[in-house]
Amino acid sequence: MILSQNTFAQDTSIYDKNQVFDPLFMTHDGTEFRSANGAPGPKYWQNSVNYNIHATLDEKDTLINGNVTINYTNNSPDELKYLWLQLDQNLFNPDSRGAATTLVTGDRFDVKGYKKGGYHIQSATVIYKGKTYKIDPVITDTRMQLRLPFTVKPNGDKIDVKVQYSFSIPEYGADRMGRLYTKNGVVYQLAQWYPRMCVYDAVKGWNTLPYMGLGEFYCDYGDFDYYVTVPADMIVAGSGDLQNAEQVLTRTEIKRLAEASKSDSTVFIVKENEIGDKSTRPAEKGMLTWHFKMHNSRDVSWTASKAFIWDAARINFPSGRKGISMAVYPIESKGYDAYGRATQYLKQSIEFYSKTYFEYPWNSAVAVAGVALGMEYPGIIFCSYRIGKANLWHDITHEIGHNWFPMIVGSNERRYMWMDEGMNTFINGYASNAFHHGEYGDTTNRSILGMARTMMRAKDPLMTPPESMSLRDYGQYYSKTAVGLNILRNSVIGPDRFDYAFKTYIDRWAFKHPQPNDFFRTMNDAAGEDLNWFWKEWFYETWKLDQSVKSVKYVDDNAANGALITIENLQQMALPVTLQITEENGNRNELKLPVEVWQRDSEWTFKYNSTSPITSVVLDPHDELPDINRKNNTWKSK
Ligand SMILES: [Zn+2]
C-alpha cells in the first residue's frame, strides 16, 4: 500500500532551491526617492493637478460638450518641454489600438462596433506666466501631446492647460461607462469624460501607455471643481460633495437628505412612486447645472437619469466623522433582494474598510445601477442593474474597495493590475466575512483548490502587464494575488505581523504612487522577514506547488523511539509545511515547518517523537495551499 501511494507521485523533483532563494532577486539599493525599507524616500516627489470642468449632456445628440481647465504643478526635478494628456474616449474610435487588438469574437472591454466614438478636441491652450498660447495638439491614439514654446521649470513651477472638447457617449463604454435604456428613461454613466494629465514620475518619466481596454488608469492627485449641466428632469449623482443643493433639489429632498445623514437605516430621497413626478424637480423645463467638489482625488465621475429611485443612509467613520452612503437605481433594480439594500452594502463596506485599513477620506459615496457590470471611481461606483443578493453585495464591496486600492493607494493600474485588483479582492474577503453575521459567507480562502487548478494551466505571471496577459488568465490578478496574500498572512508570517506591515504600506503610500518593490520592501521591513523568495515565486513566475510525503521510518525500527518522516518538494514553488500526524494510540498532532527547510534541498527528513506506530501523515490538512497534486499529500500505514 505504501508503494501504491508512491505511484501517484512524480518520481523526480524539478525543484531548484537557488531559483526560489535567489540571491540576485531585488538586489538594487534604495534611492533618495524610494527608500530601501519601502517608504517614500526623503526626495520623493509627485506632480499635482487640479481640475475645473464644465460639461453639458446633450441628450438629443448623445453628446458631452465640455471644457476643462487644468492647474498643473511640476514638482519634479526636471524641466518639462511638453505635456502629455490622456484621451481615454479615443478607445471608442473604431480606428483605435484597442479596437485593433480586440478578438473577432469580442470581449468585455470591447468598443462593440460603436462608430461615432472618440474625442473631438476643439482647442487646446496653455497659460504660463500670464501669457496664453494656443497649441496644436499631437494626438496619437488615446494620448495627446502639447509641445510648449517654453519649458516648465522644476521644483514647483505651474502651468494652466485649457481644452475644449466633445464626445459622443458610447452605449457600451468598455464596461466602464455608457448608457442603459430603462422603462423610465436612460441611465447615463459618465467616466473617462474629460482630458486628464498623464502621470510624470521618477520611474518612467511620462507614463503614456495607451488605454486599450483591460489596463486601467494612472492619475495624479488634486482637487476637482466640476459642473454638469443636464435636462432639468434628471437627477445627478457624482464623486464628491454637491455644492448647490438649493438649486437642484426640492425642499422635500433636502429635508430627506438631512434625515438620511442622521439615520443608520436607509431613507428614500426619491421614492419609486415619485419617479418622473414634476414635484421632484425644482424646474420643469430647460437645463440645470449640478456643482460638485472633491478634495485630493485622482478622478471624478457622475451619473444622470430621470429614471432614478434615490436612497441614502449615514456612514459612521472611526474618527467620529459622519458621511453619507447613497444608491440611485431604476425601477428595474428595486427591492430588498436587489438595490433596496445597495445603500447598506455600501455603507457597511466603507465602515469596515475604514475601521480595518484606512479611514475613507471623503464624505459621500454612491452606488449606481446601470450598464457597466462593475466599475470603480472615487466616491462613485457603477454596478450592474441586473444583479441582487450575494452578487450585488460582492460587486458593491469590490467596487467600493477600490477606493482603497487604487484611489487612496495610487498605484499604476495600467502596468500592475494585481496591485489594485488583487489587494482589493484580498480585503473584500474580510469585508464579506464581517457583513451581517457572515450572510454572504467566508470568501477569504474559498478558492484555494480552484486556484491550484488555475495555476496548473497559467502561462503568464502576475507581473505581466494587462495588455499582454492572456485573456483567460487575467482573473489571476484578482484571485492569485488574494490567495497569495492570504497564504502569506495565515500560513507564513501570521495575521498580526502581516496586518501591521500591510497597514504600514497603506499609510506610507496613501495618495502617493507605489511601485511593486515599494510594497515588497515595506512588507519585508515592517514584518521583519526576508520574503523575497515569496515575491519572486508568486508574482514573477508561474511555478506550481506539489508537496508530498515520501516515507515514514522508525528509529531502530521501533515507533516508541520516534519516527523519521521524509517530505519532498516536487515542483518549483516552495511554501511552509503543515502536517497532521495520527498514531495508533489515538495521538494526533499538528506540526509546522518553516519554508527554510526547502533552502536545504528538495527533500527533508525530520524527527517526530512518536510513541506508537503512525497511521497517517497528512500534508496541508486544512487546504491552505494550492497544491496541484493532493494525492501524494497523505501517507497511510497499511
Ligand atoms: Zn476590480
Residues whose N, C-alpha, C, O or C-beta is under 5 A from the ligand:
A	BS01	ZN	E421
